[in-house]
């Protein structure tokens, strides 16, 4: 539940601070999954956190997306 609250807060914060430039990078709706457990990364998510939320080990992104 904490992850959902933080995700909602991050989206609201982005809407408030969204750059005026329409070409600016928008957040991706789909979060990358870890390559070890195919689970999302811990808060705040990839690339700021490289810890798998399932096994709590360092992981890379799953390239099969």
Beta strands, then each sheet from edge to edge (+ up, - down):
end
